[in-house]
Amino acid sequence: MSKKALITGVTGQDGSYLAELLLEKGYEVHGMVRRSSTEKRERIEHLNGNEHFHLHYGDLADSMSIVRLVSTIRPDEIYNLACPASPVHYQYDPIKTINTSVFGAVNMLELAKGVKAKLLQGSTSEVYGDPVKHPQTEEYWGNVNPIGVRSCYDEGKRCAETLCMDYHRQAGVVVKIIRIFNTYGPRMAQNDGRVVSNFIVNALQGKDIEIYGDGTQTRSFQYVDDLIDGMIRMMATEDEFSGPVNLGNPGEFTMLELANLVLELTGSKSRIVFGTLPEDDPRKRRPDITLAKTKLSWQPMIPLRDGLLKTIDYFKSQL
């Protein structure tokens, strides 16, 4: 009998690729989506004809939605990926953002407890805030402003990690926590609001590429295929291992380096201009992936240049 997986955030970039891979592995895949959410359904439209893929309507923060899912699905594995990851989107409705992270985690953990399912929590490098330690290891507690404009996301995800570990220690729920660093690839939204999509879309349209600050702040970018591989490997670890584990590419680039690479790969004549650095924007971000290498035998395989070329081709087809 095939395993059943439930994915929250299945219409997101990461969720849609995860659904594809699990289906290839013979899973029965169930995705959860809000009925009011009409955007980005095209990411999973090609799966609708698959008899092993099922879409369910519900709100992650609504416990009754979860109760209905329990009686319908009884999954073996839960991948909790639902929550907007771009500052533009998660700051639009910060109360909903933190509700999704916190109450969504509670409801998914209650579901996992009730049906004895494993739960993978999609956490984030944002739990490290504006890090003092560089690169960031999993032992680092972070440097987060708890009342800043980004805290609805940062602190929501930190609280979700706390809940996972408390359910693990107190109720015996098998949990797996991954901290996802900047991820990009085809199926990113044009209005995603994050730097890779912003730079590529503007370059292809001949618009100015705006860098916030002086361009010396750094990020590490992993291609989506590498992330999904890491998720699968993390879920397959022994029940006693909960993480957290960093999943990211340790290659570190300044925003100015990224902008110039995008201009080179697109052949664009767009200008680079500089704007005001947003509040609480991290100055640097790079994962230490020693634990992922040791426990998961995982490391990213796709260089930034190669991944950007695939992502540029995708956006060319969309514009």
Buried (B, 14 or more C-beta within 10 A) or exposed (E): EEEBBBBBBBBBBBBBBBBBBBBEEEBBBBBBBBEEEEEBBEBBEEBEEBEBBBBBEBBBBBBEBBBBBBEEBBBBBBBBBBBBBBBEBBBEEBEBBBBBBBBBBBBBBBBBBEBEBBBBBBBBBBBBBBBEEBBBBBEBEBEBBEEBBBBBBBBBBBBBBEBBBEBBEEEEBBBBBBBBBBBBBBBBBBEBBBBBBBBBBBBBEEBEBBBBBEBEBBBBBBBBBBBBBBBBBBBEBEEEEBBBBBBBBBEBBBBBBBBBBBBEBBEBEBEBEBEEEEEBBBEBBBBBBBBBEEBBEBBBEBEBEEBBEBBBEBBEEEE
